[in-house]
Amino acid sequence: MTSSILDLPEILLLIVEYADLPTISALARTRRHAWQVISNYEASISAHRLITFPVPPTGGVLSTKSVDGRDVLPRLSLDTVRELQRREQRISTMVRTEFLAANTTIPSQSRPRYLCRLERAAHLCDHISDLGCHCDGGECLETGLRGRQAQANFIKTLPAIDLAFLSELSWIGSIGWARSMGTTVNRDPDTKYKSLAFEEMVLRQGSAFLWGYALGSDEFRTRANKQILSGANEIEDWEVGVGDQLPSLRQTVIRTFMAHKGCEFKDVWTEFDATIVQCC
């Protein structure tokens, strides 16, 4: 076999450092030696790229490529880099749609900064979602108490501005949902439960939930609707003291924000998400 400059690991790794993922995949398919080098150095290649994302993962990452099952991807893998790129592209598109345009009070000169904050909030929701998944054999299980506690602990480390925009993102998402249903949030108890469930699911499921409902295929939207219904039933059960529900992430965001601001805590299942943003 004719030798190539790509047979030198240091040259190949230098190329990989600056190449996009399709190019890296093509290189790996071109020569067996290239595939071996990329496989051997996948962890370090991935680590170098992960730090460039808005909220680098600290553990396994949930795949949102398809609706059927949510596999957990190893943190230091090119599959995780692909997943974070997928999320980044979806989020960038999603925050600029009419679905998330409920807040009309933002001055035009402040809107670019506002959108950047919404993007960061969506990335934080993804990180929260990843933290809640305890895995066994590569399959994602339902978030248990330990997972929810990990999510809540992370939320409690966030500054007030991040908490405000977590609340803002989930709130405007619920307004977008209500509009898509041809209703308003306060029309009836059933709608109210579902709107609160929508907010909770934004925090639990991340940008895949928002994107899936607003811009995804019918399969993604169907899955999102099932999650909304499940969340609404959970809230209704919580109100009447039925079952053992896991702690609400929406409640955690509000409690933590109010602790930052020294506010008195009130009923969290009311509409004062907008007040949080106005306080900042």
C-alpha positions as CSV (number, residue, x, y, z in Angstrom):
1,M,0.0,0.0,0.0
2,T,1.3,3.4,-0.9
3,S,2.2,5.5,2.1
4,S,0.6,8.8,2.7
5,I,1.3,11.8,4.9
6,L,-2.0,10.8,6.7
7,D,-0.2,7.8,8.0
8,L,1.7,10.1,10.4
9,P,-0.5,10.3,13.5
10,E,0.7,13.8,14.4
11,I,-0.3,15.1,10.9
12,L,-3.7,13.3,11.0
13,L,-4.5,14.6,14.5
14,L,-3.6,18.2,13.4
15,I,-6.1,17.9,10.6
16,V,-8.7,16.4,12.8
17,E,-8.3,19.3,15.3
18,Y,-9.6,21.8,12.7
19,A,-11.9,19.5,10.7
20,D,-15.7,19.3,11.0
21,L,-17.3,16.0,11.9
22,P,-18.3,15.0,8.4
23,T,-14.6,15.4,7.3
24,I,-13.5,13.4,10.3
25,S,-15.9,10.6,9.4
26,A,-14.8,10.6,5.8
27,L,-11.1,10.4,7.0
28,A,-12.0,7.4,9.2
29,R,-13.6,5.6,6.3
30,T,-10.8,6.4,3.9
31,R,-7.9,4.5,5.5
32,R,-7.8,1.9,8.2
33,H,-4.9,3.7,9.9
34,A,-6.9,6.9,10.0
35,W,-9.8,5.1,11.7
36,Q,-7.4,3.5,14.3
37,V,-5.8,6.9,15.1
38,I,-9.2,8.6,15.4
39,S,-10.6,5.8,17.6
40,N,-7.6,5.8,19.8
41,Y,-7.7,9.6,20.3
42,E,-11.5,10.0,20.3
43,A,-11.7,11.0,24.0
44,S,-9.1,13.8,23.7
45,I,-10.5,15.0,20.3
46,S,-14.0,15.1,21.9
47,A,-12.8,16.8,25.1
48,H,-11.2,19.6,23.0
49,R,-14.5,20.2,21.2
50,L,-16.8,20.0,24.2
51,I,-15.4,23.0,25.9
52,T,-16.5,25.2,22.9
53,F,-20.2,24.6,23.7
54,P,-22.3,27.0,25.8
55,V,-22.8,24.4,28.6
56,P,-20.3,21.6,28.4
57,P,-21.6,18.2,29.7
58,T,-20.3,16.8,32.9
59,G,-21.5,13.2,32.3
60,G,-23.4,11.2,29.8
61,V,-25.6,13.0,27.3
62,L,-29.1,12.0,26.1
63,S,-29.5,11.4,22.4
64,T,-32.4,13.4,20.8
65,K,-31.8,12.2,17.3
66,S,-35.0,10.2,17.2
67,V,-38.2,9.7,19.2
68,D,-37.8,6.0,19.8
69,G,-35.7,5.6,22.9
70,R,-33.2,8.1,24.2
71,D,-29.8,6.4,24.4
72,V,-27.2,7.8,26.6
73,L,-24.0,8.8,24.8
74,P,-20.6,8.7,26.6
75,R,-19.4,12.2,27.4
76,L,-16.0,11.9,25.7
77,S,-17.3,10.7,22.3
78,L,-17.8,12.1,18.8
79,D,-21.4,11.0,19.1
80,T,-21.8,13.4,22.0
81,V,-20.2,16.2,19.9
82,R,-22.7,15.5,17.1
83,E,-25.6,15.6,19.6
84,L,-24.5,18.9,21.1
85,Q,-24.2,20.4,17.5
86,R,-27.7,19.1,16.8
87,R,-29.0,20.8,19.9
88,E,-27.2,24.0,19.1
89,Q,-28.7,24.2,15.6
90,R,-32.2,23.5,16.8
91,I,-32.0,26.0,19.6
92,S,-30.6,28.8,17.4
93,T,-33.6,28.3,15.0
94,M,-36.2,27.7,17.7
95,V,-35.7,30.9,19.8
96,R,-36.3,33.0,16.7
97,T,-39.7,31.5,15.8
98,E,-43.2,32.9,16.4
99,F,-43.8,30.1,18.9
100,L,-41.4,31.8,21.4
101,A,-42.4,35.3,20.6
102,A,-44.9,35.9,23.5
103,N,-42.9,38.6,25.2
104,T,-43.5,41.7,23.2
105,T,-42.1,44.1,25.8
106,I,-38.5,43.6,24.8
107,P,-37.2,46.8,22.9
108,S,-35.8,46.1,19.5
109,Q,-32.3,47.2,20.5
110,S,-32.3,44.7,23.4
111,R,-33.7,41.8,21.4
112,P,-30.3,40.3,20.2
113,R,-29.2,40.1,23.8
114,Y,-32.5,38.7,24.9
115,L,-32.3,35.9,22.3
116,C,-28.8,35.1,23.4
117,R,-30.1,34.6,27.0
118,L,-32.9,32.4,25.7
119,E,-30.4,30.3,23.9
120,R,-28.3,29.9,27.0
121,A,-31.5,29.0,29.0
122,A,-32.3,26.3,26.4
123,H,-28.8,24.9,26.7
124,L,-29.1,24.9,30.5
125,C,-32.4,23.0,30.2
126,D,-30.6,20.4,28.1
127,H,-27.9,20.1,30.8
128,I,-30.6,19.7,33.5
129,S,-32.2,17.0,31.4
130,D,-28.9,15.1,31.0
131,L,-28.3,15.3,34.8
132,G,-31.6,13.6,35.6
133,C,-30.9,10.4,33.6
134,H,-29.5,7.5,35.5
135,C,-28.5,4.8,33.1
136,D,-28.3,1.0,33.0
137,G,-26.9,-0.8,30.0
138,G,-26.9,2.3,27.8
139,E,-30.7,2.9,28.1
140,C,-32.2,5.9,29.8
141,L,-34.4,5.1,32.7
142,E,-37.1,7.3,34.2
143,T,-35.6,10.0,36.3
144,G,-35.7,8.8,39.9
145,L,-35.3,10.7,43.1
146,R,-31.5,10.8,42.8
147,G,-31.7,12.2,39.3
148,R,-34.2,14.9,40.3
149,Q,-32.0,15.8,43.2
150,A,-29.0,16.2,40.9
151,Q,-31.1,18.5,38.7
152,A,-32.3,20.5,41.7
153,N,-28.8,20.8,43.1
154,F,-27.5,22.2,39.7
155,I,-30.3,24.7,39.5
156,K,-29.4,26.0,43.0
157,T,-25.9,26.9,41.8
158,L,-27.2,29.2,39.0
159,P,-27.1,33.0,39.2
160,A,-30.3,35.0,39.3
161,I,-30.1,36.0,35.6
162,D,-30.0,32.3,34.5
163,L,-32.9,31.4,36.8
164,A,-34.9,34.3,35.3
165,F,-34.4,33.1,31.8
166,L,-35.1,29.5,32.6
167,S,-38.4,30.7,33.9
168,E,-38.9,33.1,30.9
169,L,-38.2,30.3,28.4
170,S,-40.6,27.9,30.0
171,W,-43.2,30.6,30.4
172,I,-43.2,31.9,26.8
173,G,-43.1,28.3,25.6
174,S,-46.4,27.6,27.5
175,I,-47.9,30.7,25.9
176,G,-46.8,29.4,22.5
177,W,-48.5,26.1,23.3
178,A,-51.7,27.8,24.4
179,R,-51.8,29.8,21.2
180,S,-51.2,26.7,19.1
181,M,-54.2,25.1,20.8
182,G,-56.4,28.2,20.2
183,T,-56.8,28.9,23.9
184,T,-55.5,31.0,26.7
185,V,-53.6,29.8,29.8
186,N,-56.3,30.9,32.3
187,R,-59.3,29.7,30.3
188,D,-60.1,26.6,32.5
189,P,-58.3,24.3,35.0
190,D,-57.4,21.7,32.4
191,T,-55.6,24.2,30.3
192,K,-53.9,25.7,33.3
193,Y,-52.6,22.3,34.4
194,K,-51.3,21.6,30.9
195,S,-49.6,25.0,30.6
196,L,-47.9,24.4,33.9
197,A,-46.9,20.9,32.8
198,F,-45.5,22.5,29.6
199,E,-43.3,24.7,31.7
200,E,-42.1,21.8,33.8
201,M,-41.4,19.7,30.8
202,V,-39.2,22.4,29.2
203,L,-37.0,22.1,32.3
204,R,-37.1,18.3,32.6
205,Q,-36.8,17.4,28.9
206,G,-34.7,20.3,27.5
207,S,-34.8,21.8,24.1
208,A,-35.8,18.5,22.4
209,F,-39.2,18.9,24.0
210,L,-39.7,22.6,22.9
211,W,-38.3,21.9,19.4
212,G,-40.2,18.7,19.1
213,Y,-43.5,20.4,19.8
214,A,-42.9,23.6,17.9
215,L,-40.8,22.5,14.9
216,G,-40.4,18.7,15.0
217,S,-42.1,16.0,13.0
218,D,-45.5,14.5,13.9
219,E,-43.8,11.8,16.0
220,F,-41.9,14.4,18.1
221,R,-45.0,16.5,18.6
222,T,-47.1,13.4,19.6
223,R,-44.4,12.5,22.2
224,A,-44.4,16.1,23.5
225,N,-48.2,16.0,23.9
226,K,-48.0,12.8,25.8
227,Q,-45.4,14.4,28.2
228,I,-47.7,17.4,28.7
229,L,-50.7,15.2,29.5
230,S,-48.6,13.1,31.9
231,G,-47.3,16.3,33.6
232,A,-50.8,17.7,33.9
233,N,-52.0,14.6,35.6
234,E,-49.0,14.7,38.0
235,I,-49.8,18.3,39.0
236,E,-53.5,17.5,39.5
237,D,-52.5,14.5,41.7
238,W,-50.1,16.7,43.6
239,E,-52.9,19.2,44.4
240,V,-55.1,16.6,45.9
241,G,-52.2,14.7,47.7
242,V,-52.3,11.6,45.6
243,G,-49.2,9.5,45.0
244,D,-45.5,10.4,45.5
245,Q,-44.5,13.0,43.0
246,L,-40.9,13.9,42.5
247,P,-39.9,17.5,43.3
248,S,-40.9,20.1,40.7
249,L,-38.1,21.7,38.8
250,R,-40.2,24.8,38.1
251,Q,-40.7,25.1,41.8
252,T,-37.0,24.8,42.4
253,V,-36.2,27.5,39.9
254,I,-38.7,29.9,41.5
255,R,-37.6,29.1,45.1
256,T,-34.0,29.6,44.2
257,F,-34.6,32.8,42.5
258,M,-36.6,34.2,45.4
259,A,-33.8,33.2,47.7
260,H,-31.4,35.2,45.6
261,K,-33.7,38.2,45.8
262,G,-34.7,37.8,49.4
263,C,-38.4,37.5,48.4
264,E,-41.1,35.8,50.5
265,F,-42.1,32.5,49.0
266,K,-45.7,32.1,47.8
267,D,-47.7,29.4,46.0
268,V,-45.5,28.3,43.1
269,W,-48.4,27.0,41.0
270,T,-49.5,30.5,40.1
271,E,-48.5,32.7,37.3
272,F,-45.7,34.8,38.5
273,D,-43.0,33.6,36.1
274,A,-43.1,37.0,34.3
275,T,-42.5,38.7,37.6
276,I,-39.2,36.9,38.0
277,V,-37.9,38.4,34.8
278,Q,-39.3,41.9,35.6
279,C,-37.3,41.8,38.9
280,C,-34.0,41.4,37.2
